[in-house]
Amino acid sequence: MEELRESFENQLIYLYDEKLHYEKKLGSSDPKEIVTKFRELEKQLIYLYNIKEKYHKVSSTELKISEIKNVFVEKSRWERSF
């Protein structure tokens, strides 16, 4: 019986430490909040990947723009210009 009590106590200590870890790293240990945050991050990534697919990164020296290192040009426009 003592071993069972110790096992439960160890599990509680582990779970509490894990809860503190998530609160420290993610700002919350609530599973619903964590899932919501990850879904928001997923939406942001999809948006950024869509931008990447739509635009073509061009060296600014090719466009003669001063003081800007890179610009993004819509791929369809870039391909038509050549």
C-alpha positions as CSV (number, residue, x, y, z in Angstrom):
1,M,0.0,0.0,0.0
2,E,2.9,2.3,0.8
3,E,4.4,1.7,-2.7
4,L,1.1,2.7,-4.3
5,R,0.9,5.9,-2.3
6,E,4.4,6.8,-3.3
7,S,3.7,6.1,-6.9
8,F,0.7,8.4,-6.9
9,E,2.7,11.0,-5.1
10,N,5.5,10.8,-7.7
11,Q,2.9,11.1,-10.5
12,L,1.4,14.2,-8.9
13,I,4.8,15.8,-8.5
14,Y,5.6,15.0,-12.2
15,L,2.3,16.4,-13.4
16,Y,2.7,19.6,-11.3
17,D,6.3,20.1,-12.6
18,E,5.0,19.6,-16.2
19,K,2.2,22.1,-15.5
20,L,4.7,24.7,-14.3
21,H,6.9,24.0,-17.3
22,Y,4.0,24.7,-19.7
23,E,3.0,27.8,-17.8
24,K,6.6,29.1,-18.0
25,K,7.2,28.2,-21.7
26,L,3.8,28.8,-23.2
27,G,2.1,31.2,-20.7
28,S,-0.6,28.6,-19.9
29,S,-1.0,25.0,-18.9
30,D,-4.6,24.9,-20.0
31,P,-4.9,22.4,-22.9
32,K,-7.6,24.4,-24.7
33,E,-5.5,27.6,-24.6
34,I,-2.4,25.8,-25.8
35,V,-4.4,24.2,-28.7
36,T,-5.9,27.6,-29.6
37,K,-2.4,29.2,-29.7
38,F,-1.1,26.5,-31.9
39,R,-4.0,26.8,-34.3
40,E,-3.4,30.6,-34.5
41,L,0.3,29.9,-35.2
42,E,-0.8,27.4,-37.9
43,K,-3.0,30.1,-39.5
44,Q,-0.1,32.6,-39.5
45,L,2.2,30.0,-41.1
46,I,-0.3,29.3,-43.8
47,Y,-0.6,33.0,-44.5
48,L,3.2,33.4,-44.7
49,Y,3.6,30.4,-47.0
50,N,0.9,31.8,-49.2
51,I,2.8,35.0,-49.5
52,K,6.0,33.1,-50.2
53,E,4.2,31.2,-53.0
54,K,2.7,34.3,-54.5
55,Y,5.8,36.5,-54.5
56,H,9.3,36.1,-55.8
57,K,12.2,37.5,-53.8
58,V,14.5,39.6,-56.0
59,S,17.8,41.3,-55.3
60,S,17.1,45.0,-55.1
61,T,20.2,45.6,-57.3
62,E,18.2,44.1,-60.2
63,L,15.4,46.8,-59.6
64,K,17.7,49.8,-59.0
65,I,16.2,50.6,-55.6
66,S,18.5,52.4,-53.2
67,E,18.8,51.5,-49.5
68,I,16.6,48.4,-49.7
69,K,18.3,45.0,-49.8
70,N,15.4,42.8,-51.0
71,V,11.9,43.3,-52.3
72,F,9.1,41.0,-53.0
73,V,7.5,40.9,-56.5
74,E,4.5,38.9,-57.4
75,K,5.7,35.9,-59.3
76,S,3.3,36.4,-62.2
77,R,4.6,39.9,-62.7
78,W,8.3,38.8,-62.5
79,E,7.8,36.1,-65.0
80,R,6.1,38.4,-67.5
81,S,8.9,40.9,-67.4
82,F,11.4,38.5,-68.8
